[in-house]
Amino acid sequence: MIKVAINGYGTIGKRVADAVAAQKDMRVIGVSKTRPNAEAFVAKQRGYPLFIADISKKTAFEKAGLAVAGSVEDMCRAADIVVDATPGDVGATNKPLYEKLGIRAIWQGGEDHEVAGFSFNSSCNYKEAIGRKFTRVVSCNTTGLVRIINTIDHEYGVEHVHAIMVRRGSDPGEIKKGPIDAVVLDPVSVPSHHGPDVQTVLPHISITTMAMIVPTTMMHMHAVKITTKREVSREKVVDLINHHPRMGLIKKSLGIKSTAELKEFAMDIGRPRSDLIENCIFEESIYTNRNEISFFQAIHQEADVVVENVDAIRAMMGTEKDADRSVRMTNEALGFVTIQNNH
Ligand code: NAD
């Protein structure tokens, strides 16, 4: 049983905790919070021991009816590996603690590649993560990009990728962020950080990315054009997507044209937290012309990286050396079937 600590029980941390708890070979040793809020009560309801970053706040937690199991350091000492899901840039400040304790650690996409020196995606470089001390699971957008780029690269060879990201302004629970009424170029200059981030996982891929932020909380939308080395077949591309364990095809028959309808569908089919773990690629948008393929894919920012954390744990602990088997174990434990198999 791999003992996992989750440092930072927020949007990503609470999902990773549930995904870890569902695995037969893993156990949640504890989760951490900075203050007694609604998520802390969710942790209590789920039965996860609650640890706190600042132990001087113990009384405040206890007054609110939340038992405190100890400090973040106590939690890390009891674990084999820690998933750091604290806010971007906070994670890096925890590195000295993990180093001092000699514990394995996984950071999220809000940290720089350099914090771990290795960036992970289970479909692309699982084997390279085996036995590693430190790993970074790339961001939601990068996860969505590398899954499909790597798949196309294996089949046809990628000459160049051009991707435009229309990004959600905030997560649904973030009440203080915007934009409220604007399209914000993020950044104005080209490329956005996503292209170089893809190269932390797939260094040989030539890619240009552009990004903008819009007033929605639902999902990101990518418009992607890939130029390939060999001629592409649309039929084959659809087949590759259909057979990838974490890529979904939004079939024309569903009549879905938006992230709003997609999230509604996820709720209706009973996905926990209406999460869409898979790249949601719109079947009708897949267009091929000789050495070019274009498509739209929607990426659920809160969900796609969660399963990648679970696979990273297995690879780093060295308990499963085969990527496909780990992905299958993770998916099956969650009862996850890709969206095209739900209808
Ligand atoms: P969040 O703000 O929702 O959650 C962070 C949690 O960490 C909160 O519960 C907060 O109380 C806690 N925290 C803050 N400081 C802490 C500290 N010093 N010690 C322990 N806990 C602390 O953030 P999030 O959206 O879950 O993001 C976490 C990481 O995941 C970031 O690197 C982010 O870039 C990355 N990520 C986020 C998303 C997304 O859409 N939310 C998607 C992919 C990756």
Residues whose N, C-alpha, C, O or C-beta is under 5 A from the ligand:
A	BS01	NAD	N7 G8 Y9 G10 T11 I12 G13 S32 K33 T34 A53 A85 T86 P87 G88 V90 Q108 G109 G110 E111 S139 C140 D171 Q301 E302 V305
